């Protein structure tokens, strides 16, 4: 569990410090109530999922720019078929799939 990541994503306006990597080292500097360890732990799975989605989006964006965008422009000029461009987009999606939420997870 990454406490700083959870706090940064779930409490973006809060001010805090963390001495070490344990909840016991968390000093809450904001006026809002300090989240409990249990509240933070419950949020980790969702934050971890969001981090993976962000990673996939970044990988896809780079691949689209480097691989499928040039094919798109080739298609626009009539040098390749639309299907070739669509296939290149699908290949990127297949290479970098989004994480799947397992049944029963939030």
C-alpha positions in Angstrom: 0.0 0.0 0.0 1.3 3.4 -1.0 0.0 5.9 1.6 1.4 9.0 -0.1 -0.2 8.0 -3.4 -3.5 7.5 -1.7 -3.4 10.8 0.2 -2.3 12.7 -3.0 -5.1 11.2 -5.0 -7.9 11.1 -2.5 -7.1 14.2 -0.4 -5.4 16.5 -3.0 -6.0 19.7 -1.0 -4.9 18.3 2.4 -1.6 19.1 4.0 0.3 16.3 5.7 3.7 14.8 6.3 4.7 11.2 6.5 7.7 10.1 8.5 8.6 6.7 7.1 6.1 4.6 5.3 3.7 3.7 8.1 0.5 5.3 9.1 2.0 5.9 12.6 4.3 8.4 10.9 1.4 10.4 9.3 1.0 14.0 10.7 -2.2 15.6 9.5 -1.8 19.3 9.1 -5.2 20.2 7.5 -8.3 21.2 9.3 -10.3 18.4 7.7 -10.4 15.2 9.7 -7.4 12.9 9.4 -8.4 9.7 7.6 -8.1 6.5 9.6 -5.8 3.7 8.6 -8.8 1.7 7.7 -10.2 4.4 5.4 -6.8 4.6 3.7 -6.5 0.9 3.3 -10.0 0.7 1.8 -9.0 3.2 -0.9 -5.8 1.4 -2.0 -7.4 -1.0 -4.4 -9.2 1.7 -6.3 -6.1 3.9 -6.3 -4.0 1.0 -7.5 -6.5 0.5 -10.3 -6.4 4.2 -11.3 -2.6 4.1 -11.4 -2.7 1.1 -13.8 -5.3 2.9 -16.0 -3.1 6.0 -16.1 -0.1 3.8 -17.1 -2.1 2.1 -19.9 -3.3 5.5 -21.2 0.2 6.8 -21.4 1.5 3.8 -23.2 -1.4 3.9 -25.7 -1.0 7.6 -26.3 2.7 7.1 -27.2 2.0 4.1 -29.4 -0.9 6.0 -31.2 1.4 8.9 -31.9 4.3 6.7 -33.1 2.4 3.9 -34.9 -1.2 4.5 -35.8 -1.3 8.3 -36.4 1.1 8.0 -39.3 -1.1 5.3 -40.8 -4.1 7.5 -40.3 -2.5 10.2 -42.4 -1.5 7.7 -45.0 -5.1 6.6 -45.1 -6.2 10.2 -45.5 -3.9 10.6 -48.5 -5.3 7.3 -50.0 -2.0 5.4 -49.5 -3.5 2.7 -47.3 -6.9 1.4 -46.5 -9.0 2.5 -43.5 -8.9 -1.1 -42.3 -5.1 -0.9 -42.1 -5.4 2.1 -39.8 -8.1 0.5 -37.7 -6.0 -2.7 -37.4 -3.1 -0.7 -36.2 -5.3 1.0 -33.5 -6.6 -2.4 -32.4 -3.1 -3.9 -32.2 -2.2 -1.1 -29.8 -5.3 -1.7 -27.7 -4.5 -5.4 -27.7 -0.9 -4.8 -26.6 -1.9 -2.4 -23.8 -5.3 -3.6 -22.4 -7.0 -1.8 -19.6 -7.1 -3.6 -16.3 -10.2 -5.5 -15.6 -12.3 -5.0 -12.5 -13.0 -8.5 -11.1 -16.6 -9.3 -10.2 -17.3 -8.2 -6.6 -14.6 -5.5 -6.7 -15.6 -1.8 -6.6 
